[in-house]
Amino acid sequence: MKTETYLIEGMHCAACSAAVERVTRRIDGVARSDVNLTMNRMTIEYDESKVTPQLIISKIEKAGYGARQLEAKKEEKKDLDAEEKAQEAAFRRERNSIIAALVLAAVLLYISMGSMFGAPLPDIIDMHTHAVNFALVQLLLSTVIMYIGRRFYVSGFKALRHLNPNMDSLVAIGSTAAYIYSLVVLFLLSDNPSLVHDGLYFESAAVVVTLVSLGKHMESASKHKTTGAIRRLMALTPDTAVLRGENGSLTEVPTGILRVGDVVLVRPGERVPLDGEVVEGEGGVDESMLTGESLPVDKAPGSEVIGGSIGVNGSLYVRITRVGADTTLSKIIKIVEDAQGKKAPISKIADKVAGVFVPIVMAIAVLAAIVWLIAGQEVSFVLKVFTSVLVIACPCAMGLATPTAIVVGTGLGAQNGILIKSGEALETLHGVNTAVLDKTGTVTEGKPAVTDVLCAGAERGEILAVASAVEAASAHPLAEAVLRAAGEEGICASAQVTGFENLSGRGLSAQLGGEGVLVGSPRLMEESGVDVSAISGEAERLSGDGKTVMFVARGGALLGAIAVADPVRETSAAAIARLKEMGLRVVLLTGDNSRAANYIGAQVGADEVIAEVLPGDKADVVRSIQEKGGRVIMVGDGINDAPALTQADVGCAVGGGSDIAIESADVVLMKDDLGDVPKAVRLSRLTITNIKENLFWAFCYNTIGIPIAAGVLYPFFGILLSPMIGALAMSLSSVCVVGNALRLRGKKL
């Protein structure tokens, strides 16, 4: 079996992707075919003895779409940058077109319907005195608007021609019918000016196109942001690296030419270019964006380092061990891409119905026209029935049912500091039953702080003064915590530090006022002959709580110890309690050690704690929960959380997290408050209820309105629905849907 990826062109909705999957899965020899609508890509697995790429492409083209095979090679960042700039330019052009369409539609509505509300019009285009001019102006405006939205007609009629109708087909048919009917009436106006009162529906055609264009534009904006996460992940690999030659010379070279076995120099502040092993030097490396560890990891000869991590202190010579698709970062990118390719658990209802709704409406319109022709009615009567059916069945109400509720729902979320990035996320979030929370920076502050000071041979102030004097020469986050605590208490060193030395994995040593000072682990104290028995029991208890304990000694005597930990956010426990009240199971997931994770989990009341998890394994944990029936909301803040965020049914990032996490997520908490997670779930539940109400009205309206438009009441009561009444009914149905959606604004989260 061979697996390939194809770029699919011309897809606009779920009906499109379903059509591509349908035609390719029917090919004898195809084992699997999955279409990623967001990325416009299809992954297909097939038997090479039965299927060829040419056959796959031809089948897709016959379905009305374009396809081309993507080469299995890594895209250069400069190519990605050029592609992103091109997409941004296209997005701006589309936005300007939408704005123009909205302005023209407003003018068209004023001209066509303003007289109903007493709005003044120049006499030259007044419907009572210059009916033809009145109609011509509407023709001009609607034609321009429909030209702006021409892609709906190209796509809709093309899909219809290939027997794969979609939402674009419904928009195209409905608006075209109203437009053509109005055009016919325009030609008849010179002989019968009274037709102007009930025969022009240019505004119906134009407004439908404008509203749907606006919705599609918002959808494309969401797609663009999603693909940006992949580009930013790729950007973590530096463009250049410092390569050590055989003679020891150092040369800056492009990262792309590095091979397994090459040795590179990584200085403080520089990124490790690719995965490798330290062969010379000692120092700390910040791997937080990849492993979730809140503190830098000490590296020495033999230690492994991950491409994309950052050197904090000390220069390292690293032998490259993995390149290309084998690197940790590349695997993370692959995980994100694969997770993005998975289908949403709740598909867009309107798109699912479109494939059936469109042919049924067309069949009803044609059948009604034939029946009335056989019954002996005039062509004008038959045309009125045919057009009325199509106009009243215009997908305005059905198309607005979901997006209006989503727009109002996302607006309510924004007012409460909750940014919902897509309607799909809002639809999916209501059904989650498991909350997976990253620990560092999400449940906790993500910034180490001094929690305890144990006194042995000195007072608290002296211990902090000595420790801060030594730590001032270090760039370690633990040092920052000590310096911050000393600064907050107004403590400063009384003497200058000399002879500073970083003892990798053990701590720091220096001279302060002529005396030797040590700050570090029990191992460092033991090696230096410092007795820590006076506070060892208390220190062990603090270590058992997941805190990092640093002993402080001067002149060979123990002064005390300082405990540092990542404190829990004030709102975390209450937020988790509310999630559990809403019926969600809460899982704490982290790359930190089990002892610290279990302590935090007990503090906040998590149902389960999963610790020491690597980046790729985080997505695997989420996937395993999903396989057991869990519908997961993943909450995180780091780059290492990106695969899990995209694998989850809904990814949620705290606002203070990394750009990658925020772009990979579907929901962003702008206030860094975990308490907004249960609010987001409630918001989704309120919105999905509103959507169901809207859809019920939209379908109920069509179920009642279409038969009336077809003339079922005419033989009994003489009632025939004119296209004008059909258009008005369609407009009123939209007003009802929007009005119902606006009720969300008054809800409390």
N, C-alpha and C positions, 0 to 999 in steps of 0.2 A: 504494500500500500504506500502511496505517495501523498504527501500533504503539501498544498500550495496555498498562497494567498493572492487574491485578485482585488484590484481596485474597481468598485462598481460605480458607474456614473448614472445620474438621472433619478436617484431615489429621493423621495420627499416625505414618506410616511411609513408606518408599519406595514401597510398593505403592499407597498413597494418591496420591502425586504422580504415579506412573506412570499411574494410572487417569485422573486429570485431563488429563494430557498426551494420553493415548490418545483420549479422547472429543472433545477439542478439535481434535486434528490430523486427525480424520476429517471435520471440517466442510469442505464444498466452499468454497474460497476462502481457507482458512487456509494461509499460507506457513510459519509457524513458531510453535511454542508450547513455552515452557520454563517449568517450575515450580521456584521456589526454595523448597525445603522449610523451610530455616532461617528465611526471612523470611515464609513463607506467602504468597508472591506469585507470580503468573503473568504473564509477558511474552508477548504474542501479537501477531503481525503478520498482517494479513488484508486482503482486497480489500473495500472499503466497498460496492461494488456488489452483492456477494453475501452479505456477512455483516454482522450488526448486533450491538451489545452485548447486546441482549435475547436473541438466539439463542445467543450464547456462554454467558450466565448460565444459560439454560434447560437447555442440554446438561450443564453442570456440576452443576446441581441434580438432574437426572435420574440422574446418576452417584452421588448421595448426598452431595454437598458443597454448601456455600454459597459464593457469590461476589458481590463488589460491586466496581465500578470505582473506582479511585483517581484523584482529581483531580490533574492535573499542575501542582501549585503547591508552593512551598517551605513546609515545615512550620515554624511558629514554635517557637523554643526553649522557650517556656513551655508549649506544647502537648506537646512531647516530654518535658519534665520531668513533667508531669501523667501522661502515658502510662507513663513509667518508674515513677512512684510506684504507679500502679495495678497494674502488672505485679509489682512487688516485694510488694505486699500479697497478690496472688493466689498468688505463689510461697510466701509464708509460710503461707498457709492450706493450701496443698497439702502443704507439709512437715509441718505439724501433723497433717494427716490420715494421712500415711504413717506417722508415728511411732505414732499411735493404732492403725493397722492392724497394725504390727509387734508391738506389745505384745499386742493381742488374738490375733494368730496364734500367738504364743509360748504364751499361756494355752491356746489351743485344742489345740495340739500336745501340751502337757503332759497335758491331760485325755484326749485321744483315744488317745495312744500311751504315756503314762506307765506304765500298768500292765504294758506289755511289758518294762519295765526295773525293775519293782518300786517305782515311785514311788507314794506314798500318796495316796488321794483320800478326801474325806468320804463317809461311808456313804450320804448322801442322793443322791449322784450316782455311786455305784459301779456299774459295768456289770453286776456279778454279782447285786446285790440290788435295784437300781433302774434297770433298763435304759432305761425310758422317760425318766426324769429325766436319765440319762446322755446320751441322744440329744437331748433338748430343749435342754440347755445348749449342746451343739455346734451345734444349729440356730440358737440365738440368736446365738452368737458369729460363726458363718460368715455369717449374714444381715447382721449389722452390717458385717463386713469387705467383703462383696460390695456393700453399699450405698455404702461409702466408694469402692470402685472401680467405681462404676456407669457411668462414662464408657466403659469397655471394652464393656459390654453395649449401650449406646446406639450407639456407633460400630461395634462388631463386627456386630451384627444389622442395622444400617442398611446397612452395606457389603454384607453378604450378600444383603439384600433387593434391592439394586441390581446384583447379580451381579458385584461387585467385592470379593471377600473379601480381608481383610488379616490381619495378626497379631492384631489385636483380635478378629477373627471366630473365630480358633482358640482364643484364651483364653476367649472368651464361650461357645463351644460346649462345649469340654471341661469347664470348671468348672460350667456349667449342667447338663450331663448327670450329673456326679457329684452335684451338689446335688439334682436331681430324683429320681435313683435313691435317694439317702439319705432323701429326704422320703417316698418310697413305703414304704421299709423302716420308717421311724418309725411310720407308720400301722398297720403290721402287727405291731409289737413287742408290743402288749398281748395278741395271740393267740399269738405265737410269740417269746418273749424271746430265744431262742437266735440269732435273726437278728442280734443286736447284735454277735456275734463276727466276722462277715464281711460285713456289709451297710451299714456307715456310712462315707461318704467325704466328710463335710463338710470335714474338714481339707484334703483334696486341692484342693477348689474354692477354699477361702479362701487357702491358701498360694500357689497359682498367681497369684491376683489380687494378693496382697501383693507378691510378688517382681517381677512385671511393672510394678506401680505404682511401685515403687522405681526401676526402670530408666528408666521414662518421666520420672520426676521429675528424675533426673540429666541426662537429655537436655534437658529444658526449661531447666535451669540453664545448660547450655552455650549454648543459643540466646540466653538473656537476656544473657550476657556478650558474645556476638558483636555484638548490636545496640547495646551500650553504646559500641563503638568509633566508630560513626557519630555518636552523640550528642556524644562528646567532640571529634570533628573539627569538628562544627558549632559547638561552644563556643569555638573559636579566634577566631571573629569577635566582636569586642567588641559589647556591647549599645548603646553610645553612641559618638559621635564629636564632636569640636569643629569646628564648621562656621564658616568665615570668610565673613561677609556682604560685600555689595558695598561697604559703607562701612568695611570693615576690622574690624567688630565680631566677637567670637567668641561662639558660642552652642553649648551642648551639646545635641545632637539624637540621636534614635534612628538607629542605623546603617541600619535598613531604609528610611528615607526618602531616603537619599543617591542622587543621580543622576549620570550621566556629566557631567563638567565642573565639579562642585562642588569647592571647595578646602577641605581640612581640615588642622588642626594636629596633628602627632604629636610629643609631648614625650618626653624620655628615660624609659624604663620603660613607655611606652604601646604598645599594639598598633596597627599600621596597619589601619584598618577594612576597606578594600577595595583591590584592585589600583589603582595609580596612577603618576603621574610627579611627581618633585620639581620644584617651581617656585621655591622659595626655601629657603635654609638649607643647611648641610652637617652631616654626622654619620654615625656608624656604625649599621647596622641588622643585628640578629641574625636571619639567615634559616635557621639550622641546622635548625629543625623542618620546613622546606619544601624546602631545596636540598641539605642534607647538608654544606654548607660549615662547617668547624669554627671559622672566624673570622668576626667581623662584617664586613660589606661596607660600604665607605665610599660615601656617597651625596652627590651634589651636584646642582644644577639640571640637569634633563635625564635624570637616572637614574630607572630604573623600580624601584618597590617592590611587594612582594607582600602582599596582605591576610593578616593573621595573624602577620606578622613583627613583631619588637619593636625599638623605637628604643633604642639603647645610650647614645649621647651626641649632643648637638646637637639642636636643634628643627628640624623639617622641615615645610614647607607642601607638601601633596601634592594634585595635581589628580586626581580619580577618573577612571579610564579604562575600568574594567569593573565591572559590577554583576551580581547574581543568579547565574545558572548559568554566566556567562562567566568568573567569577573563577577564579584558580588553585586556591584552596581548594575551591571547589565542584566543580571538575573532579576533584580528588583524591578527594573524597567519592563522586563518581559512579563513579570507577574502583574504589574499594573495594566499593561496592554491586554493581557488575557482576561483580567477581571473586568475591564471596560467592555470587552467584547461579549460578555454574558448578557442575556436578555433580561429586561426588567420583569419582576414578578407580576406587576400589574401593567398590562399593555394599554395603550390609548384606546378607549372604548370606541370612539368615533371611527378610528382607522380600522378596527376589527369589523365594524358593521358596514363600512363603506363598500366593500366588495360585494355585499348582498343588497344593500340599500339602493345603490345606483342602478343596477339593472332592473330591480323591481319597480322603481319609480319610472324609469324609461318605458318599461313594459306596460305599466298602468296608463301612462300618457298616450302611448301608441294605441293600446287596446280601446281606450275611451274614445279616441279620435275615430277609429274604424267603426266602432259601434254607432256613434252619432252620424257618421256618413251613411251607413247602411239604413239608419233610421230616417234618412232623408233631410237632415239638417244642412244648412248652407255652410260653405267653406269658412266664412268668417266666424260662425258659431263653433265649428270644429277647431279652428285655430285658437279661438279663445279658450276652449276646454284644454287643449294640448298645452298651451302656454301657462294656463292657470295651474295645472298639475305640477309643471316643472318649477314655476315661480314659488308656489306655496311650499314645495318640497326643498327649496333652496336651503343649504345646510347652515344657515346663520345660527338658528337656535341650537342645533346639534353641535355646531362648531364652537359656539360660545359657552356651552354648558360647562365644559371643563376649564378652559383658560380664564374665564371671568372669575370663577371661584378661586382659582390659583393666584390670579393677580391680587385679589383682595386679601386672600390668605397670606401671601408673601408680604404684602404691605403691613398687615397686622403683625406679622413676625418681625419685620424691620423695626416697627415701633417698640417692640420688646427686646431689641438687640439680637434677633435671630434672623440670619440671612439664609433664605432658601434659594439655592442656585438653579433649581429646575422644577417644573411641574411634576415630573416623574418621581422625584424624591418626595415631594409633598404627598403624592398618591400612595407611595410605597410605605412611608413612615408610619401610617396609621396601623399597619398590621404587624409591626415588629413585636417580638416577644422576648428578645434577649438583648441586653445592653452590654457590649464589651468595651471596657474603659482602659485606655492606656494609663499607667500610673504617673510617670514622671512628666510634670508640666500640665497634666490634665486633672488628675485627682489631687496631686501635690502642686506646690508652687513652681517646681522645676528649678529652684535656686537654693543651693545649700545655705543653711543658717545655723548659727550656734544655738544649741538647745540647752546645754548643761555645762557648768564649770565645776569640776571636783577639786576641792582644796586639800593639799597635803602639807607642804612646807611653806606655803605663802597664801596671801589673800587673793580674792577673785581679781581685783584690779591689777595686782602685780603679775599674775599669771597671764592675763590678757595683754598686758604691756610687753612682757618678754616675748610671748608668742607672736604678737603683731609686728614687733621689731624685726624678727627673723623672717616671718611670712611676707613682709613687705618686698623682699627681694625675689619672691616666687610668683609665677603666673598661674598657679594651680587654683581651681575654684574653691578648694578648702581654705586656701590662703585668703581669698576674697571674702569668705564668710567670716573668718577671724578678724580681718581688718575692718569689715563692716560693723561687727559687734563692738570692737574697740572704739571705733569712731562714734557710734551711737551713744556710748557711755563716756565720751570725752577723754579717753585714755590714750596716752602717747608714750613712746619710749624715751627714757632719759639719757640713753647713750647711743653711740653710732655702732652699727653692726659691721664687722669685718670678717674676712675669711669664710664667706658664705659658701656652702657646698650642698648640692642636691644629691641625696643618697637614694638612688633609684629603688623604689618599692619599699623603702623604710622610713624616709622622712628628710629632715633638714638639720644641718649643723652650722654653727657660726660662733664668732667671738663677740661678746657684748660686755663692754666695760672691763675688758681684760679677762673675763671668765668665759669658759666654753658653755655654749647653750645647745641643747638638743630639743627638737620638736618632732615627734613621730610615733612609730608603732612600738608595741611591747618588745618586739624583736630588737629594735634599735636600742632600747633601754637596757635589755639584757646583754647585748654586745658591749655596751659601754659601762656595764657594772652598776647601773642605777636600780635601786630597790623600789619596786612599785607595789609591794604587797599591801601597803596601807590603804590603797583605793582600788586594788585589783578586782575585788568582789563587785563593787559598784560599777566599775568600768565594764566588767563582763555582762552585768545586767543591762547596761545601756547598749552594748554591742548586740545583745539578744533582741533588743527592740529595733535592730536594723540601723543603729546610728554608728558613725565612724568616730572612734575615740583616738585623740592625739595626746600623748603624754608630753609634759613640758618639764625639762630639767635644766639646772644651772649649777656649774661648778661641781658636777657629779652628784648633786642632791635633787630629789624629786620635788617640784613645786606643786604639781597638780596635773589635771587633765582637762581637755576641752572636747566636748561631744558635738558633732556636727551632723545634721540630717536635713533631708528635704521635707519641709513641713507640709502638712495636709492643708488644702484650701479650706477656708472657713465654711464654705457652702457645700462641700462635697458630701458630708454625711447626710445632711437634710435632702440633698438632691437624690442620692441613692435610695433613701427611705421612700421618697415620693415615687420613684420609678418602680419600686417593689409594690407600692400601693396600687399602681396602675396595672399591675399584673406582669411586669417584666422581671426576668431573671438577670442578675447583675454579675458579670465576670470581670475581675481585675486582671489585666494582661500587661506584662512588662518584661523588659530585658534585664532588669536588675536582679540581684540575688534573692533567693527564696526567703531568707530571714527578714530582710527589709520589706519585701512584698507582703508576706503574711502578717507582719505587724501593722502595716498600713491597711490591709484588707480587713483586719479585725476592728481597727479604729472606725472605719467608714461603714462597716456592715455589709461587705460584698458577700454574695452567695458562694463564689468560687474564686480562688487565686491561682493564676498560671504564671510562673516566673521563669527567668533565665531563658527567654524565648528569642531566637535570632530573627532578623528581618523577614526572611522568606517563610519562617515558621509561623509568624503572626498571621499571615494570610491563610496558612494551612489550618491554624486553630479555628479561624472564622469559618473556613470551608467545612471543617469537621462538624461544627455546631449546626451549620446549614444542612448538612447531610442527615443530621438527626432530627430534622424538622424545625430547626430554629430559624427565625427571621430576624436578622441581626442589624442593630445599629452600632457601628464602631465609632468610638470617640477618641481622638488622638490629636497630637500637636506636632509631631516630628516627621522628618523625611522618612525615617524608618517605618512610620505608620502608613505611608502612602499605599503600599500593596494591600494591606488589610482594609484601609478605607475604601478602596475601589472594589475589593472582593465582597465586602459587606453589602447587604441589601440597601443600606443607607450609610454613607460615610459622613461623620460629623467632626469638624476641627474647631478647636478653641482659637479665638481670634489672635492670641499672642503667639501662636505656633508658627512653624516654618511656612514659607510660601508654597512649598511643594504639598504639604499637608492640606493647606487651605484650598489650593487649586484641585487637588485630588478628591476633596470632600464634596458632598452634596449639600451639607448644612454647615454654616460657620457661626460659632457663638462669638458675637462681636465684643461682649463684655467679659470674656474669659471666665464666665460663671457657669459651673457645671449644673447649676439650678435651672439653666435654660434648656437643658436636654429634655426633662419631662414637659416643659412648656412647649417645646417643638413637637413632641408626640401628641399632646392635647390639640395643638394647632392643626396637625394633620388629621386627627380624628374629626374635628369640627368641619374641616374643609372637605373631607371625603364624603361626609354626610350631605353637605351642601351640593357637592357635585352630583350625587345620586338623585337628589331632589330636582336639580336642573335637568339631568338627563331624562328623568321620568316625565317632566313637563315637555321637553323637546320631542320625545318619542310619542307621547300622548297627543301632542299637537299635530304631528305628522299623521298619526293613525286616524285622527278625526278629520283633519283638514284635507288630506289628499282625496279621500272618497267624495267629499263635498265638492272639491274642485273638479273632479271627474264627472260630476253631474248626477250623482245618485239621487239627489233630492228633487231634481228638475221634473221628472214625470209625475211626482206626487204633489209637490207644492209650488212648482214653477220657479224654484230657486236655482239660479246659476251663478256660481262664484266668478266674478270677473278677475282678470289678472291684477287689477288695481286693488281689489279687496284681498286677493291672495298675497300681494306684496305688503299690504298694510298688516294682515294677520301675521305674516312672517316677521315684520318689524316689531309688532306687539309681543310676539313670542320671545324675541330677543330682549325686549324691555323687561319682561317678566323674569327672564333668566338673570339679567344683570341686577335687577332689583332684589331678587332673592340672594344673589351673591353678596350684595352690599350689606346684608344683615350681619355678615361675619364681623363687620367693623366694630360692632357693639359688644362682641364677646370678650370675656376675660380669660386670660391664660393662667 
